[in-house]
Amino acid sequence: MSKKFEELNIHQKLENVIAEMIEKEIHLKEAQTEFEKIYIETASACYKGNKTKIAQALGIHRNTLHNRYKALKIKSKK
């Protein structure tokens, strides 16, 4: 019997999502881009758009974050 999704650790949850993506033949580059976009958007919501705090939480430089916003076409919430 499988555990409930809430009881799984992050690795197990990702394995489940990845298995579904492979089943649907989603290409690696598309999966990486979508993951990064959602990851940054979620952090942005958590830190209310404060790019300094978002960059610190993600472990990247603020300029890198700005470049990722542009590359991923993420709209800043002001």
ABEGO torsion letter per residue (X at the ends): XBBBAAABBAAAAAAAAAAAAAAAGBBAAAAAAAAAAAAAAAAAAAAGGBAAAAAAAAGBBAAAAAAAAAAAGBBBBX
